[in-house]
């Protein structure tokens, strides 16, 4: 995880003494920085409480890959800009380098929900600083977010199943937020994982059938210590989805979603 701070040149100029003929003219000194000034470059930059490594781990553990982005195969790095206030709180969170609407929104959620920061210091005082953080979204290698086969099992010229893009992708009944909320409410944290203090994301692959049931459930990115098995159990007992639709007919669709475990 790299933090990019834009560089700016800070300079102050002192007024020179006037000639003897103007000896009574006051010397001109630089005006103090405005109380609300935001710095881009400082002597001691702002850092997340707990350090950069812990902050990077927070971003990785709490990232929820948006269903819409997975379905569309969208990935990339979203750069989020924000201001670290003198209190360590963050404000003015915006996307400086967008990728896709769903990924941009998730990046903003991560930053807003993150830990407080230790504010920047410059010239002996605490100051506000503008910080940029890149957040990378990458679909796990070997997984697919595209539908597995068209409705009715239409065959391609090669004789295999024809892969098409649905007119309406599969989605959880009640929406993605409701589905993740159900996962959290019904999650049973494995004792071994709790003992070892293991947390993070298990990336799960599954098929949404024509009737909305979830089948072929398997982890594509494991954590171990019982977390993979718990993720499988959750999806096997999860509510039905609304199936993908193609030309007015239900069709199968392969999905990849994270199951998040947090102590």
C-alpha positions as CSV (number, residue, x, y, z in Angstrom):
1,X,0.0,0.0,0.0
2,X,1.5,3.3,-1.0
3,X,0.5,6.7,0.1
4,X,1.0,9.5,-2.4
5,X,1.4,13.1,-1.2
6,X,1.4,15.8,-3.8
7,X,4.4,18.1,-3.4
8,X,4.0,21.8,-3.1
9,X,6.6,24.6,-2.5
10,X,6.1,26.5,0.7
11,X,8.0,29.8,0.9
12,X,8.0,32.9,3.0
13,X,9.6,36.2,2.1
14,X,10.7,38.8,4.6
15,X,10.3,42.5,3.8
16,X,13.5,44.5,3.6
17,X,14.2,47.6,5.6
18,X,13.2,50.8,3.8
19,X,15.9,53.4,2.9
20,X,16.8,56.0,5.5
21,X,14.4,58.5,4.0
22,X,11.6,56.1,4.8
23,X,12.9,54.9,8.2
24,X,9.6,55.3,9.9
25,X,7.9,52.8,7.5
26,X,7.1,49.6,9.3
27,X,8.9,46.4,8.3
28,X,6.8,43.9,6.4
29,X,6.7,40.4,7.8
30,X,5.0,37.4,6.3
31,X,1.4,36.8,7.4
32,X,0.9,33.7,9.5
33,X,-0.7,30.7,7.8
34,X,-4.5,30.8,7.9
35,X,-6.0,28.6,10.6
36,X,-7.8,26.4,8.0
37,X,-5.0,26.1,5.5
38,X,-4.5,22.6,4.0
39,X,-1.0,21.5,3.3
40,X,0.1,19.0,0.7
41,X,3.7,18.7,1.8
42,X,4.7,18.9,5.5
43,X,7.7,18.2,7.7
44,X,6.0,15.3,9.5
45,X,3.2,13.8,7.4
46,X,0.0,12.4,8.9
47,X,-0.1,8.7,9.5
48,X,-2.9,6.2,10.4
49,X,-3.1,5.3,14.1
50,X,-1.4,1.9,14.4
51,X,0.9,2.5,11.4
52,X,0.8,2.1,7.6
53,X,1.1,-1.7,7.7
54,X,-2.0,-2.0,10.0
55,X,-3.9,0.4,7.8
56,X,-3.1,-1.6,4.7
57,X,-4.3,-4.7,6.5
58,X,-7.5,-2.9,7.4
59,X,-8.1,-2.0,3.8
60,X,-7.5,-5.6,2.6
61,X,-9.6,-7.2,5.3
62,X,-12.6,-4.8,5.1
63,X,-12.8,-4.5,1.3
64,X,-16.1,-5.8,-0.1
65,X,-16.0,-6.4,-3.8
66,X,-19.3,-4.9,-5.2
67,X,-21.5,-7.5,-6.9
68,X,-22.1,-5.2,-9.9
69,X,-18.4,-4.7,-10.4
70,X,-17.7,-8.5,-10.2
71,X,-20.5,-9.2,-12.7
72,X,-19.1,-6.6,-15.1
73,X,-15.5,-7.8,-14.6
74,X,-14.4,-4.3,-13.4
75,X,-11.1,-3.9,-11.5
76,X,-8.4,-1.4,-11.1
77,X,-7.0,1.2,-8.6
78,X,-9.2,3.9,-7.1
79,X,-7.3,6.9,-5.7
80,X,-9.1,8.5,-2.8
81,X,-8.2,12.0,-1.6
82,X,-9.1,13.4,1.8
83,X,-8.0,15.8,4.5
84,X,-6.6,14.8,7.8
85,X,-7.8,17.3,10.3
86,X,-5.9,18.6,13.3
87,X,-7.9,16.3,15.5
88,X,-7.0,13.2,13.4
89,X,-10.4,12.9,11.9
90,X,-10.8,12.8,8.1
91,X,-12.9,15.0,6.0
92,X,-13.5,16.1,2.3
93,X,-13.3,12.5,1.1
94,X,-13.4,12.5,-2.7
95,X,-12.3,10.2,-5.6
96,X,-9.3,11.7,-7.3
97,X,-8.8,8.9,-9.8
98,X,-12.1,7.0,-10.5
99,X,-12.4,3.5,-12.0
100,X,-16.1,2.5,-11.8
101,X,-19.1,3.8,-9.8
102,X,-19.4,0.7,-7.7
103,X,-15.7,0.5,-7.0
104,X,-15.4,4.2,-6.3
105,X,-18.2,4.0,-3.7
106,X,-16.6,1.1,-2.0
107,X,-13.3,2.9,-1.8
108,X,-15.0,5.9,-0.2
109,X,-16.7,3.6,2.3
110,X,-13.4,2.0,3.3
111,X,-11.7,5.4,3.9
112,X,-14.6,6.8,5.8
113,X,-14.9,3.7,8.0
114,X,-11.2,3.6,8.7
115,X,-9.2,4.4,11.9
116,X,-8.3,7.9,13.0
117,X,-5.0,9.4,11.9
118,X,-2.2,11.1,13.8
119,X,-2.3,14.6,12.3
120,X,0.6,16.2,10.4
121,X,3.0,18.6,12.0
122,X,4.7,21.5,10.2
123,X,6.9,24.3,11.6
124,X,6.2,23.4,15.2
125,X,2.5,23.1,15.0
126,X,-0.3,20.6,14.1
127,X,-1.7,21.3,10.6
128,X,-4.3,20.0,8.2
129,X,-3.0,17.8,5.4
130,X,-4.3,16.5,2.2
131,X,-3.6,12.8,1.7
132,X,-4.2,10.5,-1.3
133,X,-4.6,6.7,-0.8
134,X,-4.8,4.2,-3.7
135,X,-7.2,1.2,-3.2
136,X,-6.8,-1.7,-5.6
137,X,-9.6,-4.0,-6.6
138,X,-8.6,-7.2,-8.3
139,X,-10.7,-10.1,-9.2
140,X,-9.0,-13.3,-8.0
141,X,-7.2,-15.2,-10.8
142,X,-9.1,-18.1,-12.1
143,X,-12.5,-16.9,-11.0
144,X,-15.2,-15.6,-13.2
145,X,-18.0,-13.1,-12.7
146,X,-19.5,-13.8,-16.1
147,X,-22.5,-16.2,-16.7
148,X,-21.6,-19.8,-17.2
149,X,-24.1,-20.6,-19.9
150,X,-27.1,-19.2,-21.6
151,X,-30.6,-20.2,-20.7
152,X,-31.8,-23.4,-22.3
153,X,-28.3,-24.7,-22.8
154,X,-27.8,-23.2,-26.2
155,X,-24.7,-24.6,-27.9
156,X,-22.0,-22.7,-29.7
157,X,-20.6,-23.7,-33.1
158,X,-17.9,-25.7,-31.3
159,X,-20.6,-27.8,-29.5
160,X,-19.9,-26.4,-26.0
161,X,-22.1,-24.1,-23.9
162,X,-22.5,-20.6,-25.2
163,X,-21.3,-17.9,-22.8
164,X,-23.4,-14.7,-23.0
165,X,-23.9,-11.6,-21.0
166,X,-27.2,-11.5,-19.2
167,X,-29.7,-8.6,-19.7
168,X,-30.2,-8.6,-16.0
169,X,-27.4,-10.1,-13.7
170,X,-28.2,-12.3,-10.8
171,X,-28.5,-10.5,-7.5
172,X,-29.5,-11.2,-3.9
173,X,-33.1,-10.8,-2.9
174,X,-33.3,-7.5,-1.1
175,X,-30.0,-6.2,-2.5
176,X,-26.3,-6.7,-1.8
177,X,-26.2,-4.8,1.5
178,X,-29.0,-7.0,2.9
179,X,-27.1,-10.2,1.8
180,X,-23.9,-9.1,3.5
181,X,-25.9,-8.2,6.6
182,X,-27.4,-11.7,6.6
183,X,-23.9,-13.2,6.3
184,X,-22.7,-11.2,9.3
185,X,-25.8,-12.1,11.5
186,X,-25.6,-15.8,10.8
187,X,-21.8,-16.1,10.9
188,X,-20.3,-18.6,13.5
189,X,-16.6,-17.7,14.0
190,X,-14.6,-20.9,14.2
191,X,-12.9,-21.4,17.6
192,X,-9.6,-22.3,16.0
193,X,-9.5,-19.1,13.9
194,X,-10.5,-17.0,17.0
195,X,-7.8,-18.7,19.0
196,X,-5.2,-17.9,16.3
197,X,-6.7,-14.4,15.8
198,X,-7.1,-15.0,12.0
199,X,-9.4,-12.7,10.2
200,X,-9.9,-11.5,6.6
201,X,-11.8,-12.4,3.4
202,X,-12.6,-15.8,2.0
203,X,-13.4,-15.3,-1.7
204,X,-16.2,-17.7,-2.7
205,X,-17.3,-18.8,-6.1
206,X,-20.7,-20.2,-6.7
207,X,-23.4,-20.7,-9.3
208,X,-26.8,-19.0,-9.2
209,X,-29.2,-21.5,-10.7
210,X,-32.3,-20.6,-12.8
211,X,-34.5,-21.0,-9.7
212,X,-32.2,-18.7,-7.6
213,X,-30.5,-21.5,-5.5
214,X,-26.8,-21.4,-4.9
215,X,-24.8,-24.4,-6.1
216,X,-21.1,-25.4,-6.9
217,X,-20.0,-23.4,-3.8
218,X,-16.2,-23.4,-3.3
219,X,-13.5,-21.0,-2.0
220,X,-11.1,-19.6,-4.5
221,X,-9.1,-17.6,-1.9
222,X,-8.7,-19.4,1.4
223,X,-7.9,-18.4,5.0
224,X,-7.9,-21.7,6.7
225,X,-8.5,-22.5,10.4
226,X,-12.1,-23.4,9.7
227,X,-13.0,-20.1,8.0
228,X,-13.3,-21.6,4.6
229,X,-15.7,-24.3,5.8
230,X,-17.8,-21.6,7.6
231,X,-18.0,-19.6,4.4
232,X,-19.2,-22.6,2.6
233,X,-21.8,-23.3,5.3
234,X,-23.1,-19.8,5.1
235,X,-23.6,-19.8,1.4
236,X,-25.2,-23.2,1.4
237,X,-27.8,-21.9,3.9
238,X,-28.1,-18.5,2.4
239,X,-31.5,-17.2,1.0
240,X,-32.2,-17.7,-2.7
241,X,-31.1,-15.1,-5.2
242,X,-33.0,-13.5,-8.1
243,X,-31.6,-15.4,-11.1
244,X,-29.9,-13.7,-14.1
245,X,-32.2,-13.0,-17.1
246,X,-31.5,-13.3,-20.8
247,X,-34.0,-12.4,-23.4
248,X,-36.8,-12.8,-20.9
249,X,-35.7,-16.2,-19.5
250,X,-33.8,-17.2,-16.4
251,X,-30.3,-18.4,-16.8
252,X,-27.4,-19.7,-14.7
253,X,-24.7,-17.3,-13.7
254,X,-21.3,-17.9,-11.9
255,X,-20.5,-15.4,-9.2
256,X,-17.6,-14.5,-6.9
257,X,-18.2,-12.7,-3.6
258,X,-16.1,-12.2,-0.4
259,X,-17.2,-13.6,3.0
260,X,-15.6,-11.3,5.6
261,X,-14.5,-12.5,9.0
262,X,-13.5,-9.9,11.6
263,X,-12.7,-10.4,15.3
